Amino acid sequence: MSLRVGLVGAGGVGARHGRTLTGLDGVELVGVTDAVPHAAAALAAELGVPAVDDVGRLLGSSLDAVWLCVPPFAHGELELTVVRAGLPLFVEKPLGAGRAVAEEVAAAVADAGVPTATGYHWRHLDTVTAARAVCAAAPPRLVSATWLDKVPPPAWWARAERSGGQVVEQATHVLDLARLLAGEVAEVQAVAAPSSAEGRDVDDATAAVLRFASGAVGTLTAACAQPAKTRAGIELSCAGAAVELTETSLAVTTAAGTERSEPAVDARTAVDRAFVDLLVGGTRAGGLVDYAEALRTHRLAVAIAESARTGEPVRP
């Protein structure tokens, strides 16, 4: 029997998941819904599935799971509706524009006990697995996370109350790697360069100092005012090794020299396949990030944004 799933969100990320889901064996995409009806209709037509008027009607389609791929400001009641229906839930990152909604959803998920997964697809890269092994053997002492990019096209992204800002919406991927490879962050201190663009209140740039519970120290640098994406990744100076990791490459330097590799895994497909495999066979892939684990990364991103706004250190 096929796993019957519904898709909420027909934007760029939702479309990517929809295309992946329709290409997976054993999965039936039952329908697509979106707050913008013509977006749902267009994607549904492309995928050859029905466009559904609203989430309530979608949940009435005898679903086995829901993929929720909506902008940060739209999170909250959608997740709670799915959880109240007792359905497993895949949620794209970030979990919200701020912290309160994510905390409420996390509590509801824990009470309901439904399986969850989130869109931290980098964790499925085999290069991330390799970097994790290096860092386990040679603990990181200095961490440098970077995201240097342009402003994405959606209008909501430029407004902090709707996107959460660049650190929350974009740089969350490299913050998740920082946690994975170097452990939890105990305290952050951040500053920001305000927006230089009319109509955008998302800061041009953010710089933060991170103090890890392990004793390691680190930085996050993020910028969105440049004309194109030039860098997104993490560098770690370890006790006996150096690691440079992006979504498309890994370099590990030891006393024997530098070894470079590229991922053999399509992480954007693997993240969906992993949740399907969990729901069908009960097998949990090592890279699968459930809602509770994603919340720890979200708290870190929100803490950095709060510190940049207040000028005060914040403990995530």
TIMI-449123 format. One line per field, with one value per residue (C-alpha): residue number from 1; chain; x, y, z. Coordinates in steps of 0.1 Angstrom, whole numbers, plus 5000, padded with zeros to 4 digits. Example, Ala and Ser with C-alpha at 12.3 -4.5 7.8 and 13.67 -1.06 7.14 Angstrom:
BEGIN
n (1_2)
chain (A_A)
x (5123_5137)
y (4955_4989)
z (5078_5071)
//
This chain:
BEGIN
n (1_2_3_4_5_6_7_8_9_10_11_12_13_14_15_16_17_18_19_20_21_22_23_24_25_26_27_28_29_30_31_32_33_34_35_36_37_38_39_40_41_42_43_44_45_46_47_48_49_50_51_52_53_54_55_56_57_58_59_60_61_62_63_64_65_66_67_68_69_70_71_72_73_74_75_76_77_78_79_80_81_82_83_84_85_86_87_88_89_90_91_92_93_94_95_96_97_98_99_100_101_102_103_104_105_106_107_108_109_110_111_112_113_114_115_116_117_118_119_120_121_122_123_124_125_126_127_128_129_130_131_132_133_134_135_136_137_138_139_140_141_142_143_144_145_146_147_148_149_150_151_152_153_154_155_156_157_158_159_160_161_162_163_164_165_166_167_168_169_170_171_172_173_174_175_176_177_178_179_180_181_182_183_184_185_186_187_188_189_190_191_192_193_194_195_196_197_198_199_200_201_202_203_204_205_206_207_208_209_210_211_212_213_214_215_216_217_218_219_220_221_222_223_224_225_226_227_228_229_230_231_232_233_234_235_236_237_238_239_240_241_242_243_244_245_246_247_248_249_250_251_252_253_254_255_256_257_258_259_260_261_262_263_264_265_266_267_268_269_270_271_272_273_274_275_276_277_278_279_280_281_282_283_284_285_286_287_288_289_290_291_292_293_294_295_296_297_298_299_300_301_302_303_304_305_306_307_308_309_310_311_312_313_314_315_316)
chain (A_A_A_A_A_A_A_A_A_A_A_A_A_A_A_A_A_A_A_A_A_A_A_A_A_A_A_A_A_A_A_A_A_A_A_A_A_A_A_A_A_A_A_A_A_A_A_A_A_A_A_A_A_A_A_A_A_A_A_A_A_A_A_A_A_A_A_A_A_A_A_A_A_A_A_A_A_A_A_A_A_A_A_A_A_A_A_A_A_A_A_A_A_A_A_A_A_A_A_A_A_A_A_A_A_A_A_A_A_A_A_A_A_A_A_A_A_A_A_A_A_A_A_A_A_A_A_A_A_A_A_A_A_A_A_A_A_A_A_A_A_A_A_A_A_A_A_A_A_A_A_A_A_A_A_A_A_A_A_A_A_A_A_A_A_A_A_A_A_A_A_A_A_A_A_A_A_A_A_A_A_A_A_A_A_A_A_A_A_A_A_A_A_A_A_A_A_A_A_A_A_A_A_A_A_A_A_A_A_A_A_A_A_A_A_A_A_A_A_A_A_A_A_A_A_A_A_A_A_A_A_A_A_A_A_A_A_A_A_A_A_A_A_A_A_A_A_A_A_A_A_A_A_A_A_A_A_A_A_A_A_A_A_A_A_A_A_A_A_A_A_A_A_A_A_A_A_A_A_A_A_A_A_A_A_A_A_A_A_A_A_A_A_A_A_A_A_A_A_A_A_A_A_A_A_A_A_A_A_A_A_A_A_A_A_A)
x (5000_5011_5018_4991_5005_4993_5013_5006_5025_5031_5059_5094_5103_5069_5072_5106_5092_5061_5083_5104_5074_5057_5090_5093_5082_5055_5042_5010_5007_4969_4966_4981_4968_4981_4969_4972_4948_4963_4997_4982_4964_4995_5016_4988_4985_5022_5022_4990_4972_4942_4944_4925_4907_4921_4939_4907_4897_4931_4931_4898_4915_4925_4961_4990_5012_5015_5044_5041_5062_5051_5068_5080_5050_5025_5036_5016_4979_4987_5010_4985_4957_4977_4988_4952_4944_4970_4990_5028_5042_5072_5079_5102_5127_5126_5100_5086_5096_5102_5103_5069_5050_5077_5076_5038_5040_5068_5047_5017_5039_5054_5019_5005_5035_5033_5064_5080_5108_5121_5139_5175_5185_5223_5225_5218_5250_5276_5302_5285_5288_5325_5330_5312_5336_5366_5351_5343_5380_5394_5371_5365_5380_5371_5340_5333_5299_5291_5262_5269_5240_5215_5179_5156_5127_5097_5083_5078_5115_5124_5102_5117_5083_5074_5107_5125_5155_5184_5199_5166_5155_5188_5218_5199_5214_5250_5240_5225_5259_5277_5255_5260_5297_5308_5279_5255_5260_5258_5258_5257_5266_5257_5257_5240_5244_5209_5192_5204_5174_5141_5112_5134_5140_5160_5196_5222_5246_5250_5281_5279_5303_5293_5305_5300_5293_5324_5346_5350_5344_5330_5315_5286_5288_5258_5250_5222_5230_5253_5242_5247_5254_5291_5295_5275_5293_5313_5350_5363_5397_5400_5426_5445_5425_5408_5375_5359_5323_5297_5266_5287_5322_5343_5380_5398_5433_5455_5493_5492_5477_5443_5416_5388_5355_5320_5287_5275_5241_5213_5203_5172_5158_5172_5154_5120_5129_5141_5108_5089_5111_5105_5067_5066_5092_5101_5137_5152_5180_5209_5204_5166_5160_5127_5108_5124_5159_5151_5138_5172_5187_5158_5163_5200_5191_5164_5189_5214_5186_5176_5211_5216_5184_5191_5229_5229_5243_5216_5217_5198)
y (5000_5036_5061_5088_5123_5158_5189_5223_5251_5255_5280_5272_5249_5232_5226_5210_5186_5179_5169_5147_5130_5122_5106_5083_5047_5038_5074_5089_5126_5130_5168_5203_5233_5268_5302_5314_5293_5299_5287_5255_5250_5255_5231_5205_5207_5202_5172_5157_5158_5177_5212_5213_5244_5244_5223_5210_5194_5180_5163_5148_5128_5098_5109_5091_5122_5159_5179_5215_5239_5274_5308_5314_5337_5310_5284_5277_5269_5247_5224_5224_5214_5185_5174_5174_5151_5127_5127_5125_5159_5171_5208_5229_5252_5277_5266_5302_5338_5338_5314_5313_5295_5269_5262_5258_5234_5214_5209_5198_5174_5159_5155_5138_5116_5119_5113_5144_5155_5189_5204_5204_5184_5191_5165_5138_5146_5118_5146_5158_5123_5123_5157_5145_5116_5139_5163_5134_5123_5158_5181_5216_5245_5273_5274_5298_5297_5319_5327_5355_5359_5381_5389_5361_5371_5365_5398_5384_5377_5414_5419_5406_5400_5377_5359_5362_5378_5362_5344_5327_5320_5313_5309_5284_5256_5265_5270_5235_5222_5241_5224_5190_5192_5213_5208_5231_5269_5283_5320_5344_5381_5397_5430_5439_5464_5478_5475_5499_5491_5510_5487_5460_5460_5427_5437_5439_5419_5402_5392_5370_5354_5320_5304_5266_5245_5224_5255_5260_5295_5305_5331_5335_5360_5366_5391_5395_5428_5415_5407_5369_5341_5336_5315_5293_5268_5262_5259_5242_5243_5211_5196_5179_5187_5214_5210_5231_5221_5234_5218_5208_5201_5189_5195_5179_5188_5168_5164_5140_5167_5178_5154_5169_5153_5160_5146_5114_5120_5142_5155_5173_5140_5120_5141_5132_5096_5093_5104_5081_5052_5060_5061_5029_5007_5023_5028_5062_5076_5092_5125_5128_5159_5157_5187_5187_5187_5214_5235_5235_5250_5275_5287_5294_5314_5334_5341_5356_5377_5389_5397_5417_5436_5443_5445_5421_5385_5358_5323_5300)
z (5000_4993_5020_5014_5020_5017_5009_5026_5008_4970_4970_4959_4987_4988_4950_4955_4982_4960_4930_4953_4969_4935_4924_4955_4953_4977_4981_4969_4970_4976_4972_4975_4994_4997_5011_4975_4955_4921_4935_4947_4914_4893_4914_4916_4878_4873_4897_4884_4918_4931_4944_4977_4991_5026_5052_5067_5034_5029_5063_5053_5025_5046_5049_5065_5069_5060_5046_5058_5037_5045_5053_5088_5097_5087_5112_5143_5138_5108_5128_5157_5133_5119_5154_5167_5138_5151_5118_5114_5103_5082_5089_5068_5086_5102_5127_5129_5128_5166_5194_5210_5182_5179_5217_5216_5186_5203_5234_5213_5194_5226_5241_5210_5204_5166_5144_5131_5107_5097_5067_5080_5049_5052_5080_5054_5035_5037_5039_5071_5085_5077_5093_5124_5127_5125_5151_5175_5173_5173_5193_5178_5196_5171_5149_5121_5105_5075_5052_5027_5002_4985_4996_4983_4960_4983_4996_5031_5035_5037_5068_5101_5117_5088_5081_5114_5096_5079_5108_5116_5081_5062_5085_5107_5084_5095_5131_5130_5118_5145_5171_5155_5152_5182_5207_5224_5225_5260_5252_5223_5218_5185_5166_5134_5105_5098_5065_5037_5015_5015_5025_5041_5078_5078_5087_5060_5082_5116_5135_5166_5191_5203_5235_5235_5265_5256_5261_5224_5209_5176_5153_5130_5101_5079_5052_5027_5009_4982_4946_4948_4972_4977_5008_5031_5053_5084_5093_5124_5139_5159_5182_5155_5124_5104_5087_5059_5051_5027_5011_4981_4995_5024_5031_5061_5069_5092_5096_5066_5043_5030_5017_4996_4988_4974_4986_4970_4985_4972_5006_4994_4982_5012_5038_5023_5017_5053_5068_5044_5055_5092_5087_5065_5081_5114_5103_5115_5093_5113_5096_5104_5126_5145_5158_5193_5179_5153_5181_5198_5166_5163_5199_5190_5159_5177_5206_5181_5166_5200_5210_5178_5186_5223_5224_5253_5256_5254_5266_5242)
//
